[in-house]
């Protein structure tokens, strides 16, 4: 079955690049093994098998699927193809990630077929569109509970309170990274995905960029866990002009 597995992966990769909403509604996406502190272009492995898509710079992670019935890891080494893509690793708490608020690179779509970051289970992802066809992405983990004062810790006891408060704290951090990354210039537009409210409902979400004729289109797959099974809801993300971004405020 090795040739058939490779052919299936190649077909799924082509369909993802040409029919993204159809593919993302039918297949769960897992991105794993991203390393580094900022966006970079790397050689990626794209794996597809039995309704699951796995993307990683590491072949083993891209070709190890989860069996639908047993829940056990199932290596399918031939169910992968290669491509060039951009990765944006998440940035953790300031104590663990001194580069958390550093600028992030402006990069072109160029030969990068995909743009991936890790799954969001409370983090925020900010995507920026600059002039001359350049883009940036930053993925920030929420602030740690220990960074809040006694009142903040009290608010965090409520799932809703924590989601509202930590989203509010993430906004100035994201704004700082955006301002540093512009070198004095503002982006043309942005996409902001905050996942804390999604996470408090027991779900997670995955941002994926796809190169279409030299420009990136971004998609959001929300993984919905009913307690019995998982389903996927996918939407095409829309750009908002930067003039409508509200620094130091949340939605």
Secondary structure, 3 states (H helix, E strand, C coil): CHHHHHHHHHHHHHHHHHCHHHHHHHCEEEECCCCCCCCEEEEEEEEEECCEEEEECCHHHHCEEECCCCCCEEECCCCEEEEEEEECCCECCCCCCCCCCCCCCCEECCCCCEEECCCECCCEEEEEECHHHEEEEEEECCCCHHHCCHHHHHHCCCHHHHHHHHHHHHHHHHHHHHHHHCCCCCCCEEEEEECHHHHHCCCEEEEEEEEECCEEEEEEEEEEECCCCEEEEEEECCCEEHHHCCCCCCC
